[in-house]
Amino acid sequence: MRPFVAIAWKTIQSAIRSRVVHVLLFFLLLSALLPLTIAYDGTAQGLVQVTLTYSLSLAMILLSLSTVWLGCTVIADDVEAYTAHMVLTKPVSRITYWFGRWAGLVVMHGVLLAVAAGLALLLMDRRLEHANFSELELQELHETTLVGRQVYPGVMIENTADGTIAEIDVEAAIRAEYQRRLSMGLELTPGMTEDMVLDTLRRELKGKLQGILPGHSRMWEFRDLPILDDEEVMFFRYRVFVDTAKNRDQRATQGIWTFEVAGEEGGVSMPMEQRGGVFYNEVINPHVTAEGTDTEYHLIDDDGTMRISYTNYDMMRESVVFQPADGPMILITRTGFAMNYARAIFLLFLELVFLATLSCLAGALMSTPVAIFLSYTYVVMGAVVQAMEPATPEDAIAPNGGLDTILWGIRQIIGLVAVSVNEFNRVTSLAKGELIMFNQVFAGDFLLSLLRLILLLAIAAICLWSFKRRELGLVVRK
């Protein structure tokens, strides 16, 4: 244990003597002050979002670059300068040496991340303190932004033929429409597959489901909601577009939200006039007292289910559109801002741990230039692959045999191995007051995520084994 601690401490000391820590501290201070030069929308929420997003994002760019650079050089330079030979001739294993270097790098950048997080938090508090926001606006800020609210998206449901309510089965409707078109003489043109036709039908159907015609209604169901106490409230967030979401020139529209009462017929109506393209956040009390009585009803069932519907009463007789990412959704406070902030910073710390592991493995096996090139290439590739991910499954392009299938397979393999550092970044959710959940990292299918983790651990084990077997005496210093 003593050799491990000594090597880790030596790594930190070397970084301090080389002025790396001093330079990073200087630029981290500049990154914390950068939001002062950026305009915001004049609201308290806008100030918080600009301050946290820009200061933490820029700090993470600096720390990520530094982690990769030092991780690639801290071992590779020791090998090329024959410094590692002097350490390894003592009773110190190569694995202990590698983990010591890695731990020193992680601890140093973890401390710098804590400093950057503290500076961002301090700047946000000072800006809020000296801004001329009303007490009402500050109270709303602490209820909607400086808090951790879990997001519950709604699932579209419909009344079935037997009088029950069920989730809209999109796939069944797609298959039925496909069979209907086949019975009407639909023929697949050369190069067109059945999957391509189904993807086209899926896009058409989901586009129709997002829209609500004048005088018509759409119903959503929220599941797994917690049973709230009498003093607790929930928040209802949504954004509606008039006619189409592509139209930037939005106007006001009218409609009625209806919240069903659990176990009772009817519900609570909330007439709304909202402007298209704008997010709305409404405070909803889940406990309703009947007018003129002391009887209390609940909007949430005992099984954690709640249903709401929207009826379109647009004065211009135009349809309205609800995009899946825009709600409606229910947000319920689960933790305070301090804990949510700590969660976001911890995920950023995991990003630095991952980058330190990647760069130290590369530096242990290759020369400094090659290790740096490959490490940055891996990071860029991960970001590109994530950016290429379709927004929805139906937007994915299905392979059409031949070269397309080969390229599709290569892309799937790269997507499995290449980890994007953006997967650790939840600063945007933090600035919106959304609860940071650790299962959001590597979001997706559980088995696929587990396979990905096992594969990455296997690659790391192979690299460490190769470093243990590497003949360091063959490295020639130029």
TORLO-868497 format. One record per residue (C-alpha): residue number from 0; residue in three letters; x negated, y, z negated. Coordinates in nm, 4 decimals. Layout:
! residues N
REC   n res       px       py       pz
REC NUM ala        X        Y        Z
...
***
This chain:
! residues 478
REC   n res       px       py       pz
REC   0 met   0.0000   0.0000   0.0000
REC   1 arg  -0.2857   0.2390  -0.0780
REC   2 pro  -0.4353   0.2188   0.2737
REC   3 phe  -0.0909   0.2889   0.4229
REC   4 val  -0.0394   0.6005   0.2060
REC   5 ala  -0.3961   0.7180   0.2695
REC   6 ile  -0.3583   0.6897   0.6483
REC   7 ala  -0.0214   0.8677   0.6419
REC   8 trp  -0.1613   1.1508   0.4296
REC   9 lys  -0.4668   1.1751   0.6552
REC  10 thr  -0.2339   1.2168   0.9539
REC  11 ile  -0.0579   1.5088   0.7883
REC  12 gln  -0.3864   1.6702   0.6846
REC  13 ser  -0.5223   1.6442   1.0387
REC  14 ala  -0.2121   1.8163   1.1767
REC  15 ile  -0.2475   2.0970   0.9214
REC  16 arg  -0.6177   2.1475   0.9969
REC  17 ser  -0.5482   2.1559   1.3714
REC  18 arg  -0.3002   2.4419   1.3163
REC  19 val  -0.0155   2.2371   1.4664
REC  20 val   0.2024   2.2834   1.1587
REC  21 his   0.1298   2.6584   1.1483
REC  22 val   0.2264   2.7058   1.5116
REC  23 leu   0.5425   2.4977   1.4696
REC  24 leu   0.6474   2.6958   1.1622
REC  25 phe   0.6028   3.0201   1.3545
REC  26 phe   0.8159   2.9032   1.6473
REC  27 leu   1.0761   2.7511   1.4164
REC  28 leu   1.1124   3.0928   1.2546
REC  29 leu   1.1614   3.2472   1.5980
REC  30 ser   1.4207   2.9821   1.6867
REC  31 ala   1.6145   3.0648   1.3687
REC  32 leu   1.6172   3.4346   1.4623
REC  33 leu   1.7125   3.3772   1.8276
REC  34 pro   2.0928   3.3830   1.7621
REC  35 leu   2.0554   3.7462   1.6496
REC  36 thr   1.9936   3.8392   2.0142
REC  37 ile   2.2928   3.6449   2.1523
REC  38 ala   2.6400   3.7981   2.1691
REC  39 tyr   2.9399   3.6078   2.0334
REC  40 asp   3.3146   3.6546   2.0744
REC  41 gly   3.3523   3.8737   1.7643
REC  42 thr   3.5173   3.6079   1.5474
REC  43 ala   3.3733   3.4393   1.2398
REC  44 gln   3.4059   3.1022   1.4078
REC  45 gly   3.2160   3.2280   1.7126
REC  46 leu   2.9375   3.3640   1.4921
REC  47 val   2.8968   3.0284   1.3160
REC  48 gln   2.9003   2.8329   1.6409
REC  49 val   2.6395   3.0543   1.8085
REC  50 thr   2.4124   3.0567   1.5035
REC  51 leu   2.4141   2.6838   1.4382
REC  52 thr   2.4148   2.5668   1.7996
REC  53 tyr   2.1287   2.7827   1.9266
REC  54 ser   1.9034   2.7747   1.6201
REC  55 leu   1.9252   2.3985   1.5603
REC  56 ser   1.9118   2.3070   1.9299
REC  57 leu   1.6007   2.5146   1.9952
REC  58 ala   1.4354   2.3854   1.6779
REC  59 met   1.4995   2.0272   1.7909
REC  60 ile   1.3485   2.0957   2.1337
REC  61 leu   1.0290   2.2210   1.9689
REC  62 leu   1.0130   1.9364   1.7175
REC  63 ser   1.0871   1.6740   1.9839
REC  64 leu   0.8099   1.8006   2.2099
REC  65 ser   0.5687   1.8110   1.9175
REC  66 thr   0.6657   1.4615   1.7990
REC  67 val   0.6077   1.3041   2.1393
REC  68 trp   0.2808   1.4906   2.1972
REC  69 leu   0.1281   1.4130   1.8584
REC  70 gly   0.2609   1.0571   1.8579
REC  71 cys   0.0839   0.9867   2.1866
REC  72 thr  -0.2433   1.1462   2.0781
REC  73 val  -0.2728   1.0522   1.7106
REC  74 ile  -0.3653   0.6880   1.7834
REC  75 ala  -0.4954   0.7122   2.1418
REC  76 asp  -0.7459   0.9848   2.0476
REC  77 asp  -0.8647   0.7785   1.7488
REC  78 val  -0.9320   0.4843   1.9775
REC  79 glu  -1.1104   0.6907   2.2435
REC  80 ala  -1.3209   0.8733   1.9804
REC  81 tyr  -1.3997   0.5443   1.7979
REC  82 thr  -1.2477   0.6846   1.4782
REC  83 ala  -1.0031   0.3949   1.4618
REC  84 his  -1.2944   0.1494   1.4609
REC  85 met  -1.4242   0.2883   1.1305
REC  86 val  -1.0834   0.2499   0.9681
REC  87 leu  -1.0149  -0.0959   1.1061
REC  88 thr  -1.3542  -0.2331   1.0004
REC  89 lys  -1.2348  -0.1938   0.6429
REC  90 pro  -0.9763  -0.4409   0.5042
REC  91 val  -0.6967  -0.2558   0.6861
REC  92 ser  -0.4817  -0.4357   0.9414
REC  93 arg  -0.3899  -0.2724   1.2685
REC  94 ile  -0.0208  -0.2929   1.1804
REC  95 thr  -0.0864  -0.1045   0.8532
REC  96 tyr  -0.2907   0.1527   1.0468
REC  97 trp  -0.0113   0.1988   1.3059
REC  98 phe   0.2625   0.2331   1.0451
REC  99 gly   0.0491   0.4768   0.8455
REC 100 arg   0.0034   0.7024   1.1462
REC 101 trp   0.3716   0.6693   1.2327
REC 102 ala   0.4885   0.7467   0.8783
REC 103 gly   0.2658   1.0557   0.8535
REC 104 leu   0.4082   1.1862   1.1801
REC 105 val   0.7678   1.1183   1.0690
REC 106 val   0.7248   1.2764   0.7247
REC 107 met   0.5605   1.5886   0.8654
REC 108 his   0.8303   1.6494   1.1250
REC 109 gly   1.1022   1.5583   0.8764
REC 110 val   0.9802   1.8359   0.6465
REC 111 leu   0.9684   2.0798   0.9390
REC 112 leu   1.3226   1.9807   1.0359
REC 113 ala   1.4376   2.0484   0.6792
REC 114 val   1.2751   2.3929   0.6984
REC 115 ala   1.4485   2.4658   1.0318
REC 116 ala   1.7836   2.3476   0.8930
REC 117 gly   1.7401   2.5674   0.5863
REC 118 leu   1.6534   2.8712   0.7991
REC 119 ala   1.9587   2.8190   1.0212
REC 120 leu   2.1843   2.7864   0.7180
REC 121 leu   2.0338   3.0927   0.5527
REC 122 leu   2.0755   3.3007   0.8681
REC 123 met   2.4390   3.1928   0.9043
REC 124 asp   2.5190   3.2870   0.5424
REC 125 arg   2.3506   3.6273   0.5749
REC 126 arg   2.5288   3.7095   0.9012
REC 127 leu   2.8663   3.6161   0.7528
REC 128 glu   2.7901   3.8195   0.4429
REC 129 his   2.7051   4.1368   0.6349
REC 130 ala   2.9762   4.1023   0.9027
REC 131 asn   3.3042   4.2891   0.8590
REC 132 phe   3.5354   3.9905   0.8612
REC 133 ser   3.8616   4.0014   0.6690
REC 134 glu   3.9296   3.7725   0.3751
REC 135 leu   4.1963   3.5965   0.5791
REC 136 glu   3.9545   3.5216   0.8626
REC 137 leu   3.6875   3.3969   0.6231
REC 138 gln   3.9425   3.1732   0.4538
REC 139 glu   4.0455   3.0304   0.7900
REC 140 leu   3.6761   2.9765   0.8714
REC 141 his   3.6266   2.7694   0.5560
REC 142 glu   3.9381   2.5654   0.6337
REC 143 thr   3.8714   2.4918   0.9996
REC 144 thr   3.4971   2.5262   1.0709
REC 145 leu   3.2901   2.5137   0.7513
REC 146 val   3.4303   2.1730   0.6692
REC 147 gly   3.4224   1.8142   0.7933
REC 148 arg   3.7531   1.7157   0.9559
REC 149 gln   3.8041   1.3721   1.1041
REC 150 val   3.9598   1.3751   1.4502
REC 151 tyr   4.2506   1.1436   1.5316
REC 152 pro   4.3379   1.1494   1.9037
REC 153 gly   4.6920   1.0754   2.0147
REC 154 val   4.7990   0.7773   2.2224
REC 155 met   5.0745   0.8283   2.4817
REC 156 ile   5.3812   0.6154   2.4160
REC 157 glu   5.7192   0.5681   2.5833
REC 158 asn   6.0638   0.4196   2.5239
REC 159 thr   6.0823   0.0688   2.6666
REC 160 ala   6.3819  -0.1015   2.8306
REC 161 asp   6.4694  -0.2911   2.5122
REC 162 gly   6.4942   0.0310   2.3096
REC 163 thr   6.1567   0.0057   2.1339
REC 164 ile   5.8617   0.2412   2.1540
REC 165 ala   5.5302   0.1119   2.2852
REC 166 glu   5.2010   0.2433   2.4179
REC 167 ile   5.2034   0.3134   2.7892
REC 168 asp   5.0392   0.0134   2.9547
REC 169 val   4.8391   0.1872   3.2248
REC 170 glu   4.6781  -0.1283   3.3615
REC 171 ala   5.0120  -0.3095   3.3926
REC 172 ala   5.1610  -0.0112   3.5755
REC 173 ile   4.8607  -0.0010   3.8095
REC 174 arg   4.8938  -0.3707   3.8921
REC 175 ala   5.2672  -0.3341   3.9520
REC 176 glu   5.2105  -0.0400   4.1879
REC 177 tyr   4.9373  -0.2320   4.3697
REC 178 gln   5.1634  -0.5322   4.4212
REC 179 arg   5.4436  -0.3021   4.5394
REC 180 arg   5.2172  -0.1485   4.8023
REC 181 leu   5.0985  -0.4911   4.9133
REC 182 ser   5.4612  -0.6009   4.9598
REC 183 met   5.5166  -0.2911   5.1742
REC 184 gly   5.2336  -0.3896   5.4078
REC 185 leu   4.9245  -0.2318   5.2531
REC 186 glu   4.6103  -0.3671   5.4191
REC 187 leu   4.2555  -0.3231   5.2939
REC 188 thr   4.0365  -0.1511   5.5503
REC 189 pro   3.6835  -0.2853   5.6175
REC 190 gly   3.4534  -0.1931   5.3301
REC 191 met   3.7408  -0.1348   5.0869
REC 192 thr   3.7770  -0.3759   4.7956
REC 193 glu   4.0653  -0.4426   4.5603
REC 194 asp   3.8756  -0.2726   4.2740
REC 195 met   3.8395   0.0460   4.4800
REC 196 val   4.2149   0.0567   4.5418
REC 197 leu   4.2883  -0.0057   4.1737
REC 198 asp   4.0502   0.2770   4.0727
REC 199 thr   4.2319   0.5127   4.3096
REC 200 leu   4.5702   0.4120   4.1664
REC 201 arg   4.4330   0.4525   3.8134
REC 202 arg   4.3278   0.8109   3.8838
REC 203 glu   4.6666   0.8904   4.0380
REC 204 leu   4.8617   0.7427   3.7474
REC 205 lys   4.6552   0.9098   3.4763
REC 206 gly   4.6889   1.2392   3.6589
REC 207 lys   5.0673   1.1998   3.6529
REC 208 leu   5.0693   1.1030   3.2852
REC 209 gln   4.8784   1.4199   3.1945
REC 210 gly   5.1483   1.6394   3.3467
REC 211 ile   5.4959   1.7131   3.2053
REC 212 leu   5.7664   1.8314   3.4433
REC 213 pro   6.0066   2.1152   3.3456
REC 214 gly   6.2729   1.9879   3.1063
REC 215 his   6.0867   1.6630   3.0459
REC 216 ser   5.9073   1.5377   2.7338
REC 217 arg   5.5940   1.3429   2.6491
REC 218 met   5.5401   1.1513   2.3260
REC 219 trp   5.2173   1.0720   2.1406
REC 220 glu   5.1443   0.8421   1.8495
REC 221 phe   4.8654   0.8931   1.5959
REC 222 arg   4.7407   0.5843   1.4171
REC 223 asp   4.5376   0.4979   1.1063
REC 224 leu   4.6092   0.8339   0.9429
REC 225 pro   4.5430   0.8518   0.5681
REC 226 ile   4.8331   0.9085   0.3303
REC 227 leu   4.7839   1.2655   0.2099
REC 228 asp   4.8615   1.4090  -0.1329
REC 229 asp   5.1234   1.6788  -0.1828
REC 230 glu   4.8651   1.9594  -0.1785
REC 231 glu   4.6815   1.8325   0.1309
REC 232 val   4.7560   1.9550   0.4824
REC 233 met   4.6542   1.8445   0.8279
REC 234 phe   4.5575   2.0439   1.1330
REC 235 phe   4.7147   2.0090   1.4753
REC 236 arg   4.4952   2.1094   1.7716
REC 237 tyr   4.5802   2.1164   2.1409
REC 238 arg   4.5313   2.3041   2.4656
REC 239 val   4.7830   2.3155   2.7475
REC 240 phe   4.7420   2.4241   3.1097
REC 241 val   5.0158   2.5599   3.3346
REC 242 asp   5.0568   2.3810   3.6691
REC 243 thr   4.6951   2.2520   3.6844
REC 244 ala   4.3791   2.2577   3.4709
REC 245 lys   4.1799   2.3762   3.7737
REC 246 asn   4.3664   2.7075   3.7823
REC 247 arg   4.1662   2.9611   3.5779
REC 248 asp   4.4369   3.2256   3.6027
REC 249 gln   4.6559   3.0886   3.3246
REC 250 arg   4.9683   3.2498   3.1819
REC 251 ala   5.1926   3.1938   2.8800
REC 252 thr   5.4308   2.9004   2.8734
REC 253 gln   5.7064   2.7839   2.6422
REC 254 gly   5.7813   2.4480   2.4835
REC 255 ile   5.8911   2.2714   2.1667
REC 256 trp   5.6800   2.0381   1.9539
REC 257 thr   5.8859   1.7842   1.7599
REC 258 phe   5.7381   1.5922   1.4647
REC 259 glu   5.9309   1.2744   1.3822
REC 260 val   6.0227   1.2149   1.0186
REC 261 ala   5.9055   0.8749   0.8951
REC 262 gly   6.1920   0.6321   0.8483
REC 263 glu   6.4568   0.8830   0.9547
REC 264 glu   6.6237   0.9901   1.2771
REC 265 gly   6.5390   1.3317   1.4155
REC 266 gly   6.2416   1.5411   1.3272
REC 267 val   6.0947   1.8822   1.2613
REC 268 ser   6.0894   2.1155   1.5624
REC 269 met   5.8282   2.3821   1.6204
REC 270 pro   5.9036   2.6153   1.9161
REC 271 met   5.5850   2.7521   2.0678
REC 272 glu   5.4860   3.0128   2.3222
REC 273 gln   5.1226   2.9561   2.4060
REC 274 arg   4.8849   3.0810   2.6694
REC 275 gly   4.7447   2.8204   2.9029
REC 276 gly   4.3785   2.7284   2.8688
REC 277 val   4.3492   2.8376   2.5042
REC 278 phe   4.2969   2.6047   2.2084
REC 279 tyr   4.5568   2.6309   1.9328
REC 280 asn   4.5109   2.5131   1.5746
REC 281 glu   4.8241   2.4801   1.3644
REC 282 val   4.8439   2.3914   0.9957
REC 283 ile   5.0969   2.1111   0.9397
REC 284 asn   5.2353   2.0053   0.6040
REC 285 pro   5.2916   1.6254   0.6164
REC 286 his   5.5586   1.6539   0.3475
REC 287 val   5.8907   1.8106   0.4502
REC 288 thr   6.1690   1.9143   0.2149
REC 289 ala   6.5182   1.9029   0.3607
REC 290 glu   6.6829   2.2431   0.3753
REC 291 gly   6.9150   2.3064   0.0817
REC 292 thr   6.8061   1.9888  -0.1032
REC 293 asp   6.5154   1.8593  -0.3082
REC 294 thr   6.4727   1.5533  -0.0892
REC 295 glu   6.1196   1.5203   0.0462
REC 296 tyr   6.0454   1.3458   0.3748
REC 297 his   5.7125   1.2464   0.5208
REC 298 leu   5.5738   1.2840   0.8704
REC 299 ile   5.3289   0.9948   0.8220
REC 300 asp   5.4579   0.6369   0.7900
REC 301 asp   5.3320   0.4046   0.5194
REC 302 asp   5.1160   0.2317   0.7822
REC 303 gly   4.9479   0.5625   0.8732
REC 304 thr   5.1458   0.6271   1.1934
REC 305 met   5.2879   0.9610   1.3071
REC 306 arg   5.4717   1.0479   1.6282
REC 307 ile   5.5106   1.3845   1.7973
REC 308 ser   5.6558   1.4934   2.1291
REC 309 tyr   5.6382   1.8003   2.3506
REC 310 thr   5.9245   1.9228   2.5682
REC 311 asn   5.8395   2.1566   2.8530
REC 312 tyr   6.0661   2.4661   2.8643
REC 313 asp   5.8502   2.6750   3.0942
REC 314 met   6.0418   2.9843   3.2087
REC 315 met   5.8943   2.9615   3.5604
REC 316 arg   5.9982   2.5943   3.5902
REC 317 glu   5.6411   2.4754   3.6381
REC 318 ser   5.4818   2.1629   3.4952
REC 319 val   5.2238   2.1715   3.2159
REC 320 val   4.9124   1.9567   3.1784
REC 321 phe   4.7456   1.8081   2.8701
REC 322 gln   4.3951   1.6783   2.9383
REC 323 pro   4.2861   1.3831   2.7183
REC 324 ala   3.9896   1.5751   2.5771
REC 325 asp   4.2111   1.8732   2.4847
REC 326 gly   4.4575   1.6911   2.2635
REC 327 pro   4.6953   1.6882   2.1104
REC 328 met   4.4928   1.5659   1.8145
REC 329 ile   4.5227   1.5596   1.4380
REC 330 leu   4.2347   1.6767   1.2188
REC 331 ile   4.2216   1.5911   0.8488
REC 332 thr   3.9612   1.7232   0.6064
REC 333 arg   3.7419   1.4414   0.4762
REC 334 thr   3.4373   1.6200   0.3352
REC 335 gly   3.2877   1.9632   0.2746
REC 336 phe   3.0536   2.1564   0.4991
REC 337 ala   2.7409   2.0769   0.2939
REC 338 met   2.7862   1.7021   0.3349
REC 339 asn   2.8791   1.7361   0.7015
REC 340 tyr   2.5728   1.9537   0.7602
REC 341 ala   2.3538   1.6943   0.5883
REC 342 arg   2.4986   1.4232   0.8148
REC 343 ala   2.4178   1.6228   1.1282
REC 344 ile   2.0616   1.6919   1.0114
REC 345 phe   2.0117   1.3256   0.9224
REC 346 leu   2.1096   1.2240   1.2772
REC 347 leu   1.8595   1.4784   1.4137
REC 348 phe   1.5989   1.3246   1.1836
REC 349 leu   1.6787   0.9815   1.3324
REC 350 glu   1.6088   1.1337   1.6746
REC 351 leu   1.2624   1.2360   1.5560
REC 352 val   1.2064   0.8877   1.4101
REC 353 phe   1.2972   0.7334   1.7447
REC 354 leu   1.0668   0.9692   1.9363
REC 355 ala   0.7824   0.9072   1.6908
REC 356 thr   0.8240   0.5325   1.7345
REC 357 leu   0.8310   0.5597   2.1131
REC 358 ser   0.5254   0.7851   2.1381
REC 359 cys   0.3174   0.5973   1.8779
REC 360 leu   0.3813   0.2684   2.0599
REC 361 ala   0.2733   0.4260   2.3887
REC 362 gly  -0.0343   0.5844   2.2294
REC 363 ala  -0.1389   0.2522   2.0762
REC 364 leu  -0.1435   0.0750   2.4114
REC 365 met  -0.2532   0.3387   2.6624
REC 366 ser  -0.4796   0.6356   2.7098
REC 367 thr  -0.3556   0.9769   2.5998
REC 368 pro  -0.2510   1.1132   2.9444
REC 369 val  -0.0724   0.7931   3.0441
REC 370 ala   0.1062   0.7667   2.7071
REC 371 ile   0.2267   1.1275   2.7260
REC 372 phe   0.3456   1.0863   3.0856
REC 373 leu   0.5352   0.7639   3.0172
REC 374 ser   0.6923   0.8943   2.6946
REC 375 tyr   0.8249   1.2116   2.8535
REC 376 thr   0.9401   1.0119   3.1574
REC 377 tyr   1.1386   0.7805   2.9302
REC 378 val   1.3021   1.0771   2.7521
REC 379 val   1.3938   1.2482   3.0804
REC 380 met   1.5249   0.9217   3.2257
REC 381 gly   1.7484   0.8687   2.9231
REC 382 ala   1.8932   1.2188   2.9588
REC 383 val   1.9524   1.1724   3.3328
REC 384 val   2.1239   0.8357   3.2876
REC 385 gln   2.3536   0.9797   3.0215
REC 386 ala   2.4363   1.2780   3.2447
REC 387 met   2.5298   1.0348   3.5232
REC 388 glu   2.7830   0.8533   3.3033
REC 389 pro   3.1372   0.9052   3.4395
REC 390 ala   3.3734   1.1104   3.2244
REC 391 thr   3.6340   0.8340   3.2444
REC 392 pro   3.6022   0.4661   3.3479
REC 393 glu   3.8063   0.5212   3.6623
REC 394 asp   3.5554   0.7815   3.7824
REC 395 ala   3.2838   0.5155   3.8051
REC 396 ile   3.1899   0.4087   4.1578
REC 397 ala   3.2245   0.0336   4.1982
REC 398 pro   2.9424  -0.1419   4.3881
REC 399 asn   3.0350  -0.2495   4.7375
REC 400 gly   2.7907  -0.5354   4.7925
REC 401 gly   2.4397  -0.5354   4.9327
REC 402 leu   2.2105  -0.2506   4.8333
REC 403 asp   2.4849  -0.0810   4.6287
REC 404 thr   2.5090  -0.3828   4.3994
REC 405 ile   2.1321  -0.3937   4.3493
REC 406 leu   2.1114  -0.0225   4.2695
REC 407 trp   2.4130  -0.0503   4.0381
REC 408 gly   2.2426  -0.3379   3.8532
REC 409 ile   1.9200  -0.1392   3.8155
REC 410 arg   2.1113   0.1554   3.6786
REC 411 gln   2.2890  -0.0673   3.4250
REC 412 ile   1.9566  -0.2083   3.3053
REC 413 ile   1.8036   0.1393   3.2729
REC 414 gly   2.1118   0.2586   3.0858
REC 415 leu   2.0753  -0.0318   2.8434
REC 416 val   1.7064   0.0319   2.7685
REC 417 ala   1.6794   0.4103   2.8064
REC 418 val   1.8084   0.5939   2.4989
REC 419 ser   1.9036   0.9574   2.5440
REC 420 val   1.8025   1.1873   2.2600
REC 421 asn   2.1366   1.3633   2.3087
REC 422 glu   2.3032   1.0597   2.1528
REC 423 phe   2.1716   1.1769   1.8148
REC 424 asn   2.2754   1.5404   1.8566
REC 425 arg   2.6098   1.6237   1.6923
REC 426 val   2.5506   1.9964   1.6416
REC 427 thr   2.8441   2.0850   1.8672
REC 428 ser   3.0812   1.8762   1.6532
REC 429 leu   2.9337   2.0370   1.3406
REC 430 ala   3.0024   2.3861   1.4761
REC 431 lys   3.3643   2.2862   1.5453
REC 432 gly   3.4203   2.1589   1.1920
REC 433 glu   3.4544   1.7978   1.3086
REC 434 leu   3.3425   1.5174   1.0793
REC 435 ile   3.0022   1.3741   1.1716
REC 436 met   3.0360   0.9969   1.1815
REC 437 phe   2.7331   0.7699   1.2059
REC 438 asn   2.9139   0.5245   1.4329
REC 439 gln   2.9144   0.7985   1.6982
REC 440 val   2.5492   0.7186   1.7701
REC 441 phe   2.5258   0.4765   2.0630
REC 442 ala   2.9060   0.5089   2.0908
REC 443 gly   3.0721   0.2406   2.2937
REC 444 asp   3.1288  -0.1308   2.2761
REC 445 phe   2.9935  -0.2799   1.9515
REC 446 leu   2.8442  -0.5905   2.1130
REC 447 leu   2.6774  -0.3807   2.3822
REC 448 ser   2.5297  -0.1493   2.1176
REC 449 leu   2.4065  -0.4501   1.9177
REC 450 leu   2.2460  -0.6001   2.2284
REC 451 arg   2.0804  -0.2681   2.2998
REC 452 leu   1.9407  -0.2465   1.9454
REC 453 ile   1.8066  -0.6035   1.9576
REC 454 leu   1.6438  -0.5344   2.2943
REC 455 leu   1.4728  -0.2181   2.1690
REC 456 leu   1.3485  -0.3937   1.8541
REC 457 ala   1.2127  -0.6768   2.0686
REC 458 ile   1.0243  -0.4283   2.2887
REC 459 ala   0.8794  -0.2592   1.9779
REC 460 ala   0.7694  -0.5969   1.8365
REC 461 ile   0.5995  -0.6892   2.1651
REC 462 cys   0.4182  -0.3537   2.1717
REC 463 leu   0.2935  -0.3955   1.8137
REC 464 trp   0.1785  -0.7487   1.8914
REC 465 ser  -0.0058  -0.6191   2.1990
REC 466 phe  -0.1736  -0.3482   1.9901
REC 467 lys  -0.2828  -0.6104   1.7395
REC 468 arg  -0.4401  -0.8136   2.0208
REC 469 arg  -0.5896  -0.5173   2.2071
REC 470 glu  -0.9666  -0.5157   2.2462
REC 471 leu  -1.0514  -0.1646   2.1278
REC 472 gly  -1.4195  -0.2038   2.2086
REC 473 leu  -1.3416  -0.1981   2.5811
REC 474 val  -1.2297   0.1642   2.5585
REC 475 val  -1.5094   0.3833   2.6951
REC 476 arg  -1.5380   0.7414   2.5771
REC 477 lys  -1.6070   0.9856   2.8585
***
